[in-house]
Amino acid sequence: MAHAQRASLDVPALPLSSAIAELGRQAGVEILLNAPGMEGRRARGVQGTLPASIALAKLLRGLNLAARQVAPGVFVISPVQPRVQKPVGSAAPPPLVGAEILVSARRRPELDEDVPLLVIHRAPEDLQRKAVRTLADLAKITPGFVATGQTTNATPLLVMRGQRRSISDENRLPLVVYQDEVPLPNQAALTPLYDMASIEVLRGPQGTLFGRNTTSGAVLLRSVQPGSGVPSYMEAEAGNYGLFRLEGAVEPPAQGPFSLRITGQRIRREGYTHLLSGGRADNAHSEAIRAILRFAPDSPLRSTLSFDMLNANELGAASILTGVYEGGSARSPENAPYYDCGSGACDIDSYYDIQKTLGRRTSQSGIAPRFQRRFRALGNVTEYGDDKLLIRNILGWRTTQVFYALDGDGTPLAINDSTTRSALSQWTEEFQVQGRAGALRYIGGLFYLDSAPTGPFLQAVSRYVRPDNPPYTIATYQHFRSAAIFGQVTFPIAETLVADVGLRYTGEWISGCSLRSTTAEPESRRACLAEGGSAAEARSRRLTWTLALTKRLGEHSIYLTSRRAFRSGGSNSPALAGSLSPYQTFKPETLTDLELGAKGRWTLGSLTGAYTAAAYVGFYDKVQRALFPDIDYDGDGDLSTDPITLYINSAKARIAGLDGDLSANIGPRLHITLSGSWIDARYTKVIAPAALMPLLGSDPLHNRFTYMPRFSGTVSILREIPLAGTLGQLDLSADYSHVSKIRFTERSAETFGSQPGYGLLGAAIAWRGPGGLPLDIEIWGRNLTDRFYASGGGTLNPAYAAGSVITGPPRTIGIRLRYSFE
């Protein structure tokens, strides 16, 4: 919506930077200049009673610059790009490395240099060039961010700054993904990425401004909105392993205040991993659709309604047997058929010998790793007002239905096999007021989340099946609610020194029923209670805060930020007994951190670029850990009271690290970016009770944080080659990412529970605008050296004897064609 409010203006002809500052002051709007080197160009004078949008057009006439509105009262000025130079089908031309970037880490569009935290911004061109289709692809080019599967790719695991979610908990997340400002349930993080306007990765606690309180960060996914200028398109992609992807977007002409954009995607691909029993795992078979309707009349009111849907029916990741624990309680006389059956492939040791003779991407899994998903989503963002006073309401509804089968030990033996069914519905409501009063900016609001099962939440488990230890079913019906009130103000202390102060009070409740039974399969909470299941409840309340100082020094800024965040407590299931009965519930985990950072744009002769760097330290109290007691560890002789996973508050810890990015333009056509993340995490005190110390390993103080490489880094290069006449432009790009050793288990002595350091090479060649057509033709490749690596751990516990992992994708290559209907 154009800024239609008129103002009486008298702006003389001035250098551009001074002219837009004066126009912004007189019109009461914010104008950002994203055109390096143009600051001193002389702008036209503007007089009269005009809307800000019209005044800007007059002021910029003849400068080959254009202004667009990105939020109420906020405009961005950027160069007008020749058509042949435009990456056709993209949301915008590829930005110059070092150009000003708008981010929304404080729930409003602003320059990255003004934000006192580290933000990684990915534009659509980056996502297309690097074949980013999922969060796992995004993580490979974002150091310090891990997105993979845990035991199976049906259980997404997102890790940042050393923090990961608990193994089987869907609610207490250290990192949350937002789709168009609505938080996603954990399972919905598996949604494919398509028609993205931008992705932002926010590092560090987000305990004040965002809906969910998180201790490690947030990922903001922003879909292309109708009326934003991105044309309709059709895209087709084909590659090895039978890949075929079809994607498209259609945006009919606006009808009055209404505009609509509909996007869809269909993916088919064969699997990477051979199953010895036949077929391939890790395939892709999904359809997704998104529709966004925007209502934007010529008034302060506007509203956006979105609908998302995903159907997928696939074979998930298959476990590969990588080792066998030689000792442990699992090697008992009762389990002799699994270890000491004599000759032939009838025990885990024999299957490990067989595995050594097979290909590294061959699994002996006794069951096909089925993976079915049904996701549905509705969202609405309604706004009223402008930059001076803006009222927003953000409503979200998400449902997930998931079924998956898992053979955790990677053999035909029934050592750790399971199938899981889950159906979840999540409602979120956020009411927000933001604006400015003089030089002070503020935001405040209320947030509520309600997440509950809407169908069966059952896991059927086969663990060392014997006549005296039959398969059993675990029912877990948890109702999770979170409510918060928050506020944050940004105000100047001196001419170039700005402070942020934010507070948030959050209350969270978990209640439900759990049951472990060899006969009952309750398909609701009510049925669970009727079958004798145990009811449990846990509450958490915490005050969290953000304090920050930002010093602007021309095109540079330095910031110092401290934050308090927490992860809520919870309850274990089923009802515990015997020696474990005192540990039915566990307390919240808290984090207090301090981060010092610098950002800016630099010039050195003909070279230009940008940089970000941050050093941080975080202190954790009551660290939550998942333990795996043996059968009848509690000594009560009743298997129905045995937990599969036992969560406890185990330790205190300190995490410190460095994150940074450096980008450079070497001439107008060569762009290089270096990114890196280094982290050092260690436990400082063990607080687990003595009765549970044996489950922590022989030296728990020196256990390692899992899924956290000590170092990760990437280097990216883009070379643009203009072609003669109407032949268009060639873009040659390459990127290399490296991660150091990753541990999938905290016990450092288990060599098959880790992945040595490795590197992945990717590249692409794109022909943009051939013959003057709005067409992209791109050939891309990922993991070009065909590096074999484990992306996640499978069963890694002496209580199961087997050690297994799931693997990352092999070499993939493809060709992509995108035609834009401009």
C-alpha positions in Angstrom: 0.0 0.0 0.0 1.4 3.4 -1.0 1.9 5.8 1.9 -1.2 7.9 0.9 -1.1 10.4 3.8 -0.1 13.8 2.3 2.3 16.2 3.9 3.4 19.7 3.1 6.9 19.4 1.7 9.7 21.8 0.9 12.9 19.8 0.2 15.6 21.7 -1.8 18.0 20.0 -4.3 20.6 18.3 -2.1 23.0 15.4 -2.1 20.8 12.2 -2.1 21.6 11.1 1.4 20.7 14.6 2.8 17.6 14.9 0.6 16.0 11.6 1.7 16.8 12.4 5.3 15.0 15.8 5.0 12.1 14.2 3.1 11.7 11.5 5.7 11.7 14.1 8.5 9.1 16.3 6.8 6.8 13.4 5.7 7.2 11.4 8.9 8.5 8.3 7.2 11.6 6.2 7.3 13.7 6.0 4.0 16.5 3.5 3.6 19.1 3.9 0.9 20.3 0.6 -0.6 22.5 2.0 -3.4 26.2 2.1 -2.4 28.1 4.9 -4.1 25.0 7.0 -4.8 24.9 9.0 -1.5 26.5 12.1 -3.0 24.5 12.2 -6.3 22.4 15.4 -6.4 18.6 14.8 -6.0 15.8 17.0 -7.4 14.0 19.4 -5.1 10.4 18.6 -4.1 7.7 21.1 -3.0 4.0 20.9 -2.5 1.5 18.8 -0.5 2.2 15.3 -1.6 2.1 11.6 -0.5 5.6 10.4 0.4 5.5 7.8 -2.4 4.9 10.6 -5.1 7.5 12.9 -3.5 10.1 10.1 -3.6 9.4 9.5 -7.3 9.9 13.1 -8.0 13.1 13.4 -5.9 14.7 10.3 -7.6 13.8 11.3 -11.2 16.9 10.8 -13.5 19.0 9.0 -11.0 18.2 5.5 -12.2 16.9 4.7 -8.7 13.5 3.4 -7.6 11.7 3.4 -4.2 9.4 0.7 -2.9 7.4 0.5 0.3 8.3 -2.5 2.5 6.2 -1.6 5.6 3.9 1.1 6.8 5.9 4.3 6.6 9.1 2.5 5.5 10.6 2.9 2.0 13.7 1.4 0.4 15.6 3.1 -2.4 17.6 0.7 -4.7 19.1 0.9 -8.3 16.9 0.2 -11.3 18.3 -2.9 -12.9 18.4 -3.5 -16.7 16.3 -6.4 -17.7 19.1 -8.5 -19.1 21.0 -8.2 -15.8 18.0 -9.3 -13.8 18.0 -12.9 -12.4 14.8 -13.8 -14.1 12.1 -15.2 -11.8 13.8 -14.0 -8.7 12.2 -11.7 -6.1 14.9 -9.1 -6.7 18.2 -8.6 -8.5 21.2 -10.2 -6.8 22.2 -7.6 -4.2 25.7 -6.3 -4.3 27.8 -7.9 -1.5 28.0 -5.2 1.1 24.8 -3.5 0.1 22.3 -2.6 2.9 20.1 -5.5 3.9 16.7 -5.2 5.6 16.0 -7.7 8.4 13.0 -8.2 10.7 14.7 -9.7 13.8 12.9 -7.0 15.9 9.6 -7.6 14.2 9.9 -4.6 11.9 12.0 -4.0 8.8 15.3 -2.2 9.5 18.9 -2.2 8.5 20.9 -5.2 9.7 23.5 -2.8 11.2 20.9 -1.4 13.6 20.0 -4.9 15.1 22.0 -5.9 18.2 22.2 -9.6 17.4 23.7 -11.8 14.6 21.4 -12.3 11.7 22.1 -14.5 8.6 20.0 -13.3 5.7 19.4 -15.5 2.7 17.9 -14.0 -0.4 16.0 -16.0 -3.1 19.0 -15.9 -5.4 21.2 -17.6 -2.8 18.5 -20.3 -2.2 18.2 -21.0 -5.9 21.9 -21.1 -6.7 22.7 -23.5 -3.9 19.7 -25.7 -4.5 18.2 -25.1 -1.0 15.0 -27.1 -0.9 14.8 -27.9 2.9 16.2 -26.7 6.2 18.9 -29.4 5.9 20.1 -27.8 2.7 20.1 -24.3 4.4 22.2 -25.7 7.3 24.9 -26.9 4.9 25.6 -23.3 3.8 25.0 -21.7 7.3 27.9 -22.4 9.7 26.9 -23.0 13.3 23.4 -24.3 12.3 22.6 -28.0 12.2 19.4 -29.4 10.7 19.2 -33.1 10.3 17.3 -36.2 11.5 17.6 -37.8 14.9 17.5 -41.6 14.7 15.3 -41.1 11.6 14.6 -38.1 9.3 11.0 -38.2 10.6 12.2 -36.6 13.8 13.8 -33.2 12.8 16.7 -32.0 14.9 17.7 -28.3 14.8 20.8 -27.3 16.7 22.4 -23.9 17.2 25.0 -22.8 19.7 25.2 -26.2 21.2 21.5 -26.6 22.0 19.2 -29.3 20.7 15.7 -30.5 21.4 15.0 -33.5 23.7 14.8 -36.7 21.8 11.1 -37.3 21.8 9.6 -34.1 23.0 7.7 -32.0 20.5 7.0 -28.9 22.7 10.1 -27.8 24.6 12.1 -26.5 21.6 15.4 -24.5 22.0 15.0 -23.3 18.4 11.7 -22.5 16.6 10.9 -22.1 12.9 8.4 -19.4 11.9 6.5 -19.5 8.7 5.2 -15.9 7.9 5.4 -15.0 11.6 3.6 -18.1 12.9 5.6 -20.6 14.9 5.7 -24.2 13.5 5.3 -27.4 15.4 8.5 -29.4 15.4 7.3 -31.9 12.9 6.2 -29.1 10.5 9.9 -28.0 10.2 10.1 -30.8 7.6 8.0 -28.6 5.2 9.8 -28.0 1.9 11.1 -24.5 1.1 9.6 -23.0 -2.1 8.6 -19.5 -3.3 10.6 -17.9 -0.5 11.1 -14.1 -0.3 13.8 -14.5 2.3 15.1 -16.6 5.2 16.6 -15.2 8.3 18.6 -17.2 10.8 18.7 -15.5 14.2 21.5 -16.7 16.5 21.1 -16.7 20.3 18.2 -16.6 22.6 14.9 -15.0 21.3 13.2 -14.7 24.7 11.5 -11.2 24.4 10.0 -10.5 21.0 9.0 -13.7 19.3 6.0 -15.9 20.1 7.9 -18.9 21.5 10.7 -18.4 24.1 13.8 -20.1 22.7 17.3 -20.5 24.1 19.3 -20.9 20.9 17.7 -19.0 18.1 15.0 -18.8 15.5 14.6 -19.3 11.7 12.2 -16.9 9.9 10.7 -18.2 6.7 9.0 -15.5 4.6 6.9 -16.5 1.6 6.6 -14.3 -1.4 3.5 -12.1 -0.9 1.0 -11.2 -3.6 1.5 -7.7 -4.9 5.2 -7.7 -4.0 6.4 -7.5 -7.6 7.6 -11.1 -8.0 6.1 -12.4 -11.2 4.3 -15.7 -11.8 6.6 -18.4 -12.9 6.9 -22.1 -13.9 10.0 -24.1 -12.8 11.0 -27.6 -13.7 14.0 -29.5 -12.4 15.5 -32.9 -13.2 18.5 -34.7 -11.8 20.1 -38.0 -10.9 18.4 -40.6 -8.7 15.3 -40.0 -10.8 14.7 -36.5 -9.5 11.9 -34.5 -11.0 10.5 -31.4 -9.4 7.8 -29.2 -10.8 7.0 -25.9 -9.2 5.0 -22.8 -10.2 3.3 -19.7 -9.0 0.4 -17.8 -10.5 -0.7 -14.3 -9.4 -3.8 -13.1 -11.2 -4.3 -9.3 -11.8 -5.4 -7.6 -8.6 -9.1 -7.0 -8.2 -9.5 -3.8 -6.3 -7.9 -4.2 -2.9 -7.6 -8.0 -3.3 -4.5 -9.7 -4.6 -3.8 -13.5 -4.7 -0.8 -15.7 -5.2 -1.0 -19.5 -5.5 2.1 -21.7 -5.5 2.6 -25.4 -5.8 5.4 -28.0 -5.8 5.6 -31.6 -6.8 8.7 -33.7 -6.1 9.7 -37.2 -7.1 13.1 -38.8 -6.4 14.4 -42.3 -5.9 16.2 -43.2 -2.6 19.9 -43.0 -1.8 20.1 -46.0 0.5 19.7 -49.6 -0.6 17.7 -51.9 1.5 19.0 -55.5 1.5 15.4 -56.7 1.6 14.7 -54.7 -1.6 14.0 -51.2 -2.6 15.6 -47.9 -1.6 15.2 -45.6 1.4 15.5 -41.8 1.6 13.3 -41.2 -1.4 11.1 -38.1 -2.0 7.4 -38.2 -3.0 5.4 -35.1 -2.0 3.0 -32.5 -3.1 2.7 -29.0 -1.5 0.5 -26.0 -2.2 0.3 -22.5 -0.8 -2.3 -19.8 -1.4 -2.0 -16.3 0.0 -4.8 -13.7 -0.3 -4.0 -10.1 0.6 -6.6 -7.4 1.3 -5.0 -3.9 1.1 -7.6 -1.1 0.6 -6.6 2.6 0.4 -6.8 2.9 4.2 -4.7 2.0 7.3 -6.2 -1.5 7.3 -4.7 -4.5 5.6 -4.9 -8.2 6.1 -3.2 -11.3 4.7 -4.7 -14.8 4.8 -2.6 -17.9 3.9 -3.2 -21.6 3.5 -0.5 -24.3 3.3 -0.8 -28.0 2.6 1.7 -30.8 2.3 1.1 -34.5 1.5 4.1 -36.9 1.5 4.4 -40.6 1.3 8.0 -41.7 1.4 10.6 -44.2 2.7 12.6 -42.3 5.3 16.2 -42.7 6.4 17.4 -46.2 7.0 19.7 -47.0 9.9 23.2 -48.3 8.9 24.9 -50.6 11.5 28.2 -49.1 12.4 29.3 -50.8 15.6 28.4 -53.2 18.4 28.8 -52.5 22.1 30.9 -55.4 23.5 29.7 -55.0 27.1 26.7 -53.6 28.9 23.6 -55.0 30.5 22.0 -55.9 27.1 24.3 -59.0 26.8 22.4 -61.0 29.4 21.4 -64.7 29.4 17.8 -63.7 28.5 19.0 -62.0 25.4 21.1 -64.9 24.2 19.2 -65.3 20.9 20.4 -61.8 20.0 24.1 -62.3 20.8 25.1 -65.9 21.5 22.9 -68.0 19.1 25.9 -69.8 17.5 26.9 -69.7 13.9 25.1 -67.8 11.1 23.3 -64.4 10.9 21.3 -64.8 14.1 22.9 -62.4 16.4 24.0 -58.7 16.3 27.7 -59.7 16.0 27.1 -61.7 12.9 25.1 -58.9 11.3 27.9 -56.5 12.0 30.3 -58.8 10.2 27.9 -58.9 7.3 27.6 -55.1 7.3 31.3 -54.7 6.8 31.0 -56.6 3.4 28.2 -54.4 2.1 28.2 -51.0 0.5 28.3 -48.1 2.9 24.8 -47.1 1.7 23.2 -50.5 2.2 21.0 -51.2 5.2 20.0 -54.6 6.6 16.9 -53.1 8.2 14.3 -55.6 8.9 11.4 -53.2 8.2 10.9 -50.6 5.5 11.3 -47.1 7.1 8.0 -45.8 6.0 7.4 -42.0 6.4 4.0 -40.4 5.8 3.1 -36.8 6.5 0.0 -34.7 6.3 0.5 -31.0 7.1 -2.2 -28.3 7.0 -1.9 -24.7 8.0 -3.9 -21.4 8.1 -2.5 -18.1 9.0 -3.7 -14.5 9.2 -1.9 -11.3 9.8 -4.1 -8.2 10.1 -2.6 -4.7 10.6 -4.0 -1.3 11.2 -2.0 1.9 11.3 1.3 3.1 10.1 4.9 3.4 11.4 3.8 5.8 14.2 1.2 3.4 15.6 0.7 0.0 14.2 -1.7 -2.6 15.7 -1.1 -6.2 14.5 -2.9 -9.5 15.1 -1.2 -12.8 14.1 -3.4 -15.9 14.1 -2.1 -19.4 13.2 -3.4 -22.9 13.0 -1.2 -25.9 12.2 -2.0 -29.6 12.1 0.4 -32.5 11.6 -0.3 -36.1 11.0 2.7 -38.4 10.9 3.3 -42.1 10.6 6.8 -43.6 10.5 8.4 -47.0 10.9 11.9 -47.3 12.3 14.5 -50.1 12.6 16.9 -48.4 14.9 19.4 -51.3 15.1 19.6 -51.7 11.3 19.3 -55.5 11.3 16.4 -58.0 10.9 16.6 -58.7 14.7 13.8 -57.2 16.9 16.3 -55.2 19.1 14.9 -51.7 18.6 12.0 -51.6 16.1 9.1 -49.2 16.4 6.2 -47.6 14.5 4.8 -44.2 15.5 1.5 -42.5 14.8 0.8 -38.9 15.8 -1.8 -36.3 15.1 -1.3 -32.8 16.5 -3.1 -29.5 16.3 -1.5 -26.2 17.3 -3.3 -22.8 17.6 -1.3 -19.6 18.2 -2.6 -16.0 18.8 -0.4 -12.9 19.0 -1.6 -9.4 19.6 1.0 -6.7 19.0 1.2 -2.9 19.3 4.3 -1.1 18.0 5.2 2.4 17.0 7.3 5.4 17.8 7.0 8.3 20.2 9.6 10.8 19.2 12.9 9.1 19.0 11.6 6.1 21.1 10.4 2.9 19.3 8.4 0.4 21.2 6.6 -2.9 20.7 4.5 -4.9 23.2 1.9 -7.6 23.1 0.4 -10.9 24.2 1.0 -14.4 22.9 -0.8 -17.7 23.4 -0.2 -21.2 22.1 -2.3 -24.3 22.5 -1.0 -27.6 21.3 -2.8 -30.9 21.7 -3.3 -34.4 20.1 -6.2 -34.7 17.7 -5.9 -38.4 17.1 -3.8 -41.4 18.1 -0.4 -40.7 19.7 1.0 -44.2 19.8 4.4 -45.9 19.5 4.5 -49.7 19.1 7.9 -50.9 20.3 9.7 -54.2 19.8 12.8 -54.3 22.1 14.5 -57.7 22.6 11.3 -59.5 21.9 11.1 -62.8 23.9 8.2 -64.8 25.3 8.7 -63.0 28.6 9.2 -59.6 26.9 6.6 -59.1 24.2 6.1 -56.0 22.1 4.3 -53.2 23.8 2.7 -49.9 23.0 3.5 -46.5 24.5 0.6 -43.9 24.5 1.5 -40.3 25.2 -1.1 -37.6 25.1 0.3 -34.2 26.1 -1.6 -30.9 26.1 0.9 -28.0 26.0 0.0 -24.4 26.5 2.1 -21.3 26.6 1.1 -17.7 27.4 3.2 -14.6 27.5 3.2 -10.8 27.9 6.1 -9.0 26.4 7.4 -5.5 25.6 10.6 -3.9 24.3 11.7 -0.3 23.8 14.5 1.1 21.6 15.7 4.6 22.5 18.7 6.8 21.9 21.1 7.5 24.8 23.4 9.8 22.8 23.6 10.9 19.2 24.9 7.5 17.9 24.2 5.3 20.9 20.9 3.3 21.1 19.7 1.1 23.9 17.2 -1.8 23.8 15.3 -3.0 26.9 12.9 -5.9 26.7 11.0 -8.0 29.2 8.8 -11.0 28.8 6.8 -13.1 31.4 6.0 -16.6 30.2 3.9 -19.3 31.7 3.8 -22.8 30.3 1.7 -25.9 31.2 2.1 -29.5 30.2 -0.6 -32.0 31.2 -1.7 -35.3 29.8 -1.9 -39.1 30.1 0.7 -41.8 29.4 0.5 -45.5 29.4 2.8 -48.5 28.6 1.0 -51.6 27.9 1.3 -55.0 26.0 -2.4 -55.1 25.3 -4.0 -51.6 25.3 -3.7 -49.1 22.4 -5.8 -46.1 23.6 -6.5 -43.6 20.7 -7.3 -40.6 22.9 -6.4 -39.1 26.2 -9.8 -40.1 27.6 -9.2 -43.7 26.5 -5.7 -43.6 28.0 -7.1 -42.6 31.4 -9.8 -45.3 31.1 -7.1 -48.0 30.5 -5.3 -47.0 33.6 -2.8 -44.6 32.2 -1.1 -42.1 34.5 -2.0 -38.4 34.5 0.8 -35.9 35.0 1.2 -32.1 35.0 4.1 -29.7 35.0 4.1 -25.9 35.1 6.9 -23.4 34.4 6.9 -19.6 34.9 9.8 -17.4 34.1 10.7 -13.7 33.5 13.1 -13.3 30.7 14.8 -10.1 29.4 17.0 -8.5 26.7 19.4 -5.6 27.3 21.4 -4.2 24.4 23.5 -1.2 23.5 24.3 -0.3 19.8 26.9 2.2 18.7 26.6 3.5 15.1 29.9 4.6 13.5 28.9 5.7 10.0 28.5 2.5 8.1 29.6 0.4 11.0 28.0 -0.6 14.3 29.1 -2.2 17.5 26.7 -3.9 19.9 26.7 -5.5 23.3 23.7 -7.7 24.2 22.7 -9.7 27.2 19.7 -12.1 27.3 17.9 -14.4 29.7 15.9 -17.3 28.3 14.5 -20.6 29.5 13.3 -24.0 28.3 10.2 -25.2 30.3 10.2 -28.2 32.5 8.0 -31.2 32.0 7.1 -34.7 33.2 8.3 -38.2 32.4 6.1 -41.0 31.3 4.6 -43.4 32.2 4.0 -43.2 36.0 7.5 -44.0 37.5 7.9 -46.3 40.4 10.6 -47.8 42.5 13.9 -46.0 42.6 12.8 -43.7 39.7 9.6 -42.4 41.3 11.3 -39.1 42.6 12.1 -38.1 39.0 8.5 -38.0 37.6 9.0 -34.3 36.7 12.0 -32.1 35.9 12.6 -28.3 36.2 13.1 -25.6 33.6 16.6 -25.1 32.0 17.8 -21.4 32.0 20.4 -19.6 30.0 22.0 -16.2 30.5 24.3 -15.0 27.7 26.5 -12.1 26.8 27.3 -11.2 23.1 29.7 -8.6 21.7 29.4 -8.0 18.0 30.3 -5.7 15.1 28.7 -5.2 11.7 29.2 -2.9 8.8 30.2 -2.2 5.2 33.7 -1.6 4.1 35.6 0.0 1.2 39.3 -0.6 0.3 40.2 1.1 -3.0 38.0 -0.5 -5.6 37.0 -3.3 -3.2 33.8 -3.2 -1.2 32.0 -5.6 1.1 30.4 -6.2 4.4 31.2 -8.1 7.6 29.5 -9.3 10.8 31.3 -10.8 13.8 30.2 -11.8 17.2 31.7 -13.4 20.3 29.4 -14.8 23.0 29.3 -16.8 26.2 26.3 -18.5 27.7 25.8 -20.0 31.2 23.3 -22.8 31.6 21.7 -24.0 34.7 19.7 -27.2 35.3 20.6 -28.6 31.8 18.0 -31.1 30.7 19.3 -34.5 29.4 17.7 -37.6 28.2 18.8 -40.9 29.8 18.0 -44.5 28.8 17.5 -46.8 31.7 17.7 -50.6 31.3 14.6 -52.7 31.7 13.6 -52.8 35.3 16.2 -50.2 36.3 13.8 -49.1 39.0 13.8 -52.5 40.6 10.1 -52.8 41.0 9.7 -55.8 38.7 6.9 -54.1 36.7 7.8 -53.4 33.1 4.8 -51.0 32.7 6.5 -48.4 34.9 9.8 -48.5 32.9 10.5 -45.3 30.9 11.9 -45.5 27.5 13.5 -42.1 27.9 14.1 -40.4 31.3 14.6 -36.7 31.3 16.4 -35.1 34.3 18.2 -31.9 35.2 21.8 -33.1 35.0 24.3 -30.3 35.0 25.5 -26.8 34.7 27.4 -25.8 31.6 29.2 -23.0 29.8 29.1 -22.4 26.0 31.3 -19.8 24.3 32.0 -19.2 20.7 32.6 -16.9 17.7 30.4 -16.4 14.6 31.3 -14.3 11.6 30.8 -13.5 7.9 33.0 -11.5 5.5 31.9 -10.6 2.0 33.7 -8.8 -0.8 33.1 -7.4 -4.3 36.2 -7.7 -6.3 35.2 -5.5 -9.2 31.5 -5.3 -10.2 31.2 -9.0 -11.3 33.1 -11.1 -8.7 31.6 -11.7 -5.2 33.2 -13.8 -2.4 31.7 -14.6 1.0 33.5 -16.3 3.9 31.5 -17.6 6.9 32.6 -19.4 10.0 31.5 -20.6 13.4 33.6 -21.8 16.3 32.1 -23.1 19.6 33.5 -24.5 22.8 31.0 -26.1 25.2 31.6 -27.9 28.4 29.9 -29.0 31.5 31.0 -27.2 34.6 29.1 -29.1 37.3 27.2 -32.4 37.5 24.0 -32.0 39.5 22.3 -35.3 38.7 21.3 -37.5 41.7 23.7 -40.3 42.7 21.1 -43.0 41.8 21.2 -41.9 38.1 25.0 -41.3 37.8 25.6 -44.7 36.2 23.4 -43.7 33.2 25.6 -40.6 32.6 28.7 -42.7 31.7 32.0 -43.1 33.5 33.1 -39.4 33.4 29.9 -37.3 33.1 31.7 -34.0 33.7 33.6 -34.5 30.5 30.8 -35.7 28.4 30.4 -33.8 25.0 27.6 -31.8 23.6 26.1 -33.7 20.7 25.4 -32.6 17.1 27.7 -29.6 17.5 30.9 -29.4 15.4 33.6 -27.4 17.1 34.2 -25.5 13.8 32.2 -25.1 10.7 32.8 -22.8 7.8 31.8 -22.0 4.2 33.3 -20.1 1.3 31.1 -19.0 -1.6 32.2 -17.5 -5.0 30.0 -15.9 -7.6 31.3 -14.7 -11.0 28.9 -12.8 -13.3 29.7 -12.8 -17.1 27.6 -10.5 -19.3 27.2 -11.8 -22.8 27.0 -9.8 -26.0 23.7 -8.4 -27.3 20.6 -10.1 -26.1 22.4 -13.3 -25.1 22.0 -12.5 -21.4 24.4 -13.3 -18.6 26.2 -16.3 -17.2 26.6 -16.8 -13.4 29.3 -19.2 -12.3 29.0 -20.0 -8.6 30.7 -22.5 -6.2 30.6 -23.1 -2.5 32.6 -25.3 -0.1 31.5 -26.1 3.4 33.5 -27.8 6.1 32.6 -29.1 9.6 34.9 -30.6 12.2 34.2 -33.8 14.1 30.6 -34.3 15.2 29.5 -36.5 18.1 26.1 -38.2 18.1 26.4 -39.4 21.6 27.8 -37.6 24.7 30.0 -40.6 25.7 33.3 -39.7 24.2 34.7 -43.3 24.1 32.3 -44.5 21.5 34.1 -44.2 18.2 31.2 -45.4 16.1 29.0 -42.7 17.7 30.8 -39.8 15.8 31.4 -38.5 12.4 35.0 -37.3 11.5 35.3 -33.9 9.9 34.4 -33.5 6.3 33.8 -31.0 3.5 31.1 -30.7 0.8 31.5 -29.0 -2.5 28.7 -27.5 -4.5 28.6 -25.5 -7.8 26.2 -24.1 -10.4 26.2 -22.5 -13.8 23.2 -20.4 -14.7 22.3 -18.7 -18.0 20.0 -15.8 -17.3 17.9 -14.1 -19.9 19.0 -15.9 -23.0 17.8 -14.1 -26.1 16.2 -11.5 -23.9 13.6 -14.0 -22.6 12.5 -14.1 -19.0 14.2 -17.5 -18.6 16.8 -19.0 -16.3 18.7 -22.2 -17.2 20.8 -23.6 -14.5 23.0 -26.7 -14.0 23.8 -27.4 -10.3 25.6 -30.0 -8.2 25.8 -30.7 -4.5 28.4 -32.9 -2.7 30.3 -33.0 -6.0 33.1 -35.1 -4.6 30.5 -37.7 -3.4 31.7 -37.5 0.2 30.2 -40.2 2.4 29.2 -39.0 5.8 26.7 -39.6 8.6 24.2 -36.9 9.1 22.7 -38.2 12.3 22.9 -40.9 14.9 20.6 -43.9 15.1 20.6 -46.3 18.0 23.7 -45.4 20.1 23.3 -46.9 23.5 24.8 -49.9 25.3 21.3 -50.9 26.5 20.6 -51.8 22.8 24.1 -53.1 22.0 23.8 -51.9 18.4 25.4 -48.7 17.1 23.8 -47.2 14.0 23.7 -43.9 12.0 21.7 -42.3 9.2 23.6 -41.0 6.2 23.7 -37.7 4.3 22.9 -37.4 0.6 25.5 -38.5 -1.9 26.5 -36.5 -5.1 23.4 -35.0 -6.6 23.3 -33.1 -9.9 20.5 -31.5 -11.8 19.2 -29.0 -14.3 16.7 -26.3 -13.6 14.6 -24.2 -15.9 12.5 -21.2 -14.7 10.3 -19.1 -16.9 8.8 -15.9 -15.5 5.6 -14.4 -16.8 6.5 -10.8 -16.6 
